[in-house]
Amino acid sequence: MSCLLELPGVTGVTLIDAVTGLTYGEAGTNGSDPVECSRLTALIGNGLNAAGTQGELESVVITGTNRLLVVATVPRQGDPLLLTAVLERGQANLALVLHHLGLYAAEVIA
């Protein structure tokens, strides 16, 4: 997971159980609150389902003036996982980070 810290602007990453908020691993500083991330993705997923969308929530990007929080879901048998990354807004390439989160997520479930 620490390999994700090599991406420009990434300051912290966390792997979380989406249902319980249990942290499976973390690296860097400025990590995300695991329980709040699991609550947030549940709320957004429920809202999308209520709006009639098909499929599961894929990712959430929250923007602040200085930082971004990216939460990517990692579907698996059993409870899904959340892979989160905290980014320094002025230094990070969001598309690159999303791509690498997807690659890392594939490794986690393999």
N, C-alpha and C positions, 0 to 999 in steps of 0.2 A: 504494500500500500504506500510505503514511503516513496516509491518511484513516481507517484503522482505529484509529489512536492517538487520534482525537477521541472515541472511545467511552469512557465513564467506566470507570476502572480498568485500561484496557489500557496496558501499559508497553512492550511489544515485540511485533513480528510478524516472521515469517520465511517465505519461500517456498522450499521444499526439493524436490529430486528424491528421490522416495521410495525409489529403488533405490540410488543412489550416495551420497546425503547431500550432494550439491552444492547450495550455496546460490545461488539465483537473485536474491534480493533480501531486504533486511531494513531495518527501521526501528525507532527507539526504543532503549531500553536493556533489560537483563535478557532478551535473546533466548534462545532455546532452542538446545541443542546439535544441529546438523543431523544428524550421523551417529547420535547416540543416538536421535533421533526416528525416523529411518528404520529402525533396528534394532528399536525398540519396536513400531512399527506392523506390521512384518513378523512379529514374534513373536506379537502379539495376533491378527493376521489368520490366521496359521497355526493358532493355537489355536482360533479360531472355526470354521475349516474342519474341523479334526479333530473338533470337537464336532457337526458335521453342519449347520452353518448354511448358508443359501443367500445368495448375493450377496457383495458386497465390504464391507470395513470402511468405515464412514462417518465416524466421529469417535471420539476418545478424550478424556476429561477426567480429568486427574490433579489431585487436591486435596492441598494442603498446609495447614499452619496459617495461613500468611500469603498464599500465592499459589496460583493455579490455572494449569495448562498445558492448553490446548485444542489438539488436533491434528486437523485436518479433512483428509480425503483429497479430492483434486481429480482425478477420473478424466479421462484424455485419451488420444488415440492415442499409443502409445509408453508410456514409463514414467509412472506417475501422479505427481502432485505432492502435497506436504503443505503446508498452510497452518497455521502455528502462531501462537498468541497467548499471551502471558504476562499474567496479570491479577492485580491486587491484590485479594485476596479480599473485603475489607470495602467496596470501592468499586465493584466490577464487577457488572453484571447478566448472568449467564451466558447466559440465553435470548436477550438482545439481541445479545450477542457472537456466539453461534452463528448467529443469523439473518444478521448482517452478514458473517460469514465465508462463509456460503453465497452471498450476493449477490456478494461480491468474487470468489469462486471461479468463479462463472458468467462474470464479466467476463474472468478470466484465460484461460479456454478458448475464449472467443468470438472 
